[in-house]
């Protein structure tokens, strides 16, 4: 359940102390149009797993469960500041700017598309007061006039922050399940904020495919290599 107190605080602060652009500091929005343009002009265009140049986001070296993947950019600079404010500083209004960036990055979607948000862990929802990925997905759904379906359920409460590659992969294996039989004629667009090892989106896509999905895309805000 959303944290009503945090939501009210964010709304009040936006009136008495307007947001500053995470890129240039301009008053009035979390990310100004100029900074959005700078990000959109240089989108991430490699394989989200190995970084090899790849127009469709995942190369043939990987037996991935999804067909295509699109990422706005690397998690650095202004984009990193925007994501950080959204996830860790209660800057809920940033969901709109992040969805706008994803909207600009994605090509035209198939007419039978639906959006599926990666479920956020309950601990992080309680901490932030909102499900940050769900907010982005809902806004993207409005922009693209596409339905957002809650077909993925999170089955564990583990968080991946500070986890190493091996632990992330193991945690992801038990993270999700699909709660109903899926329509094989639909294109499922998995939305997430950060791609690191790719384990989360791979397991989510596997569950969707096991549930009946045949065409799966990934749409993420940023790629962050695991140090």
Buried (B, 14 or more C-beta within 10 A) or exposed (E): EBBEEBBEBBEEBBEEEEBBBBBEEBEEBBBBEEBBEBBBEEBBEBBBBEEEEBEEBBBEEBEBBBBBBBBBBBBEBBBBBBBBBBBEEBBBBBBBBBBBBBBBBBEEBEEEBBBBBBBBBEEBBEBBBBBBBBBBBBBBBEBBEBEBBEBBEBEEEBBBEEBEEEBBBEBBEEBBEBEEEBBEEBBBBBBBBBBBBBBBBBBBBBBBBEBBBBBBBBBBBBBBEEE
